Amino acid sequence: MMSWAIFKRESNWSRPNSRYSFNAHPSPEPQERPQDFIDYCVEKGWAIQADSPTKDEKRALRAKRGK
């Protein structure tokens, strides 16, 4: 499941017993990442869980990043 968080510092995490790893760069804007990655970062104090943005807010975030 994907969730949203605001990352305060660069964060890297490898999912246990898996070849998948995730990273996030610090930003004042929320980023969508897997829930287990966000849980880990929040526990470490590297991120703050955020509410999911509305469809219009998501569209604005993606346009800002050039996607």
Kinemage of the C-alpha trace (Angstrom):
@kinemage 1
@onewidth
@group {chain A} dominant
@subgroup {mainchain}
@vectorlist {calphas} color= white
{ca met a 1} P 0.000 0.000 0.000
{ca met a 2} L 1.247 3.477 -0.863
{ca ser a 3} L 1.122 6.386 1.569
{ca trp a 4} L 2.340 9.955 1.742
{ca ala a 5} L 5.010 11.601 3.897
{ca ile a 6} L 7.126 14.732 4.116
{ca phe a 7} L 10.791 13.742 4.333
{ca lys a 8} L 13.132 15.845 6.469
{ca arg a 9} L 16.345 14.160 5.296
{ca glu a 10} L 17.522 11.785 2.591
{ca ser a 11} L 16.307 8.316 3.489
{ca asn a 12} L 17.302 4.913 2.129
{ca trp a 13} L 15.838 1.579 3.147
{ca ser a 14} L 16.024 -2.004 1.889
{ca arg a 15} L 12.993 -4.186 2.456
{ca pro a 16} L 14.040 -7.230 4.542
{ca asn a 17} L 14.487 -10.460 2.556
{ca ser a 18} L 13.750 -8.641 -0.698
{ca arg a 19} L 15.714 -7.164 -3.557
{ca tyr a 20} L 13.673 -3.942 -3.385
{ca ser a 21} L 15.009 -0.788 -1.806
{ca phe a 22} L 13.533 2.697 -1.562
{ca asn a 23} L 14.833 6.214 -1.144
{ca ala a 24} L 13.450 9.700 -0.701
{ca his a 25} L 15.012 13.153 -0.801
{ca pro a 26} L 14.139 15.904 1.659
{ca ser a 27} L 11.333 18.155 0.483
{ca pro a 28} L 8.640 20.343 2.047
{ca glu a 29} L 6.140 18.679 -0.298
{ca pro a 30} L 4.613 15.250 0.404
{ca gln a 31} L 5.959 12.236 -1.479
{ca glu a 32} L 4.216 8.938 -2.182
{ca arg a 33} L 6.113 5.837 -1.050
{ca pro a 34} L 5.312 2.310 0.263
{ca gln a 35} L 3.781 2.291 3.744
{ca asp a 36} L 6.508 0.103 5.294
{ca phe a 37} L 9.198 2.525 4.092
{ca ile a 38} L 7.281 5.491 5.524
{ca asp a 39} L 6.739 3.658 8.833
{ca tyr a 40} L 10.499 3.068 9.098
{ca cys a 41} L 11.351 6.705 8.316
{ca val a 42} L 8.766 8.067 10.769
{ca glu a 43} L 10.123 5.751 13.474
{ca lys a 44} L 13.649 7.073 12.848
{ca gly a 45} L 12.419 10.697 12.866
{ca trp a 46} L 13.336 11.253 9.212
{ca ala a 47} L 9.780 11.866 7.979
{ca ile a 48} L 6.329 13.019 9.015
{ca gln a 49} L 3.301 11.060 7.815
{ca ala a 50} L 1.042 13.230 5.627
{ca asp a 51} L -2.540 12.952 4.477
{ca ser a 52} L -3.082 11.910 0.880
{ca pro a 53} L -3.498 14.933 -1.376
{ca thr a 54} L -6.647 15.445 -3.440
{ca lys a 55} L -6.569 14.630 -7.158
{ca asp a 56} L -6.019 18.305 -7.990
{ca glu a 57} L -3.189 18.576 -5.464
{ca lys a 58} L -1.560 15.410 -6.891
{ca arg a 59} L -1.803 16.848 -10.399
{ca ala a 60} L -0.137 20.087 -9.219
{ca leu a 61} L 2.675 18.172 -7.485
{ca arg a 62} L 3.363 16.094 -10.586
{ca ala a 63} L 3.322 19.181 -12.832
{ca lys a 64} L 5.786 20.884 -10.500
{ca arg a 65} L 8.195 17.922 -10.795
{ca gly a 66} L 7.823 17.847 -14.571
{ca lys a 67} L 6.065 14.479 -14.852
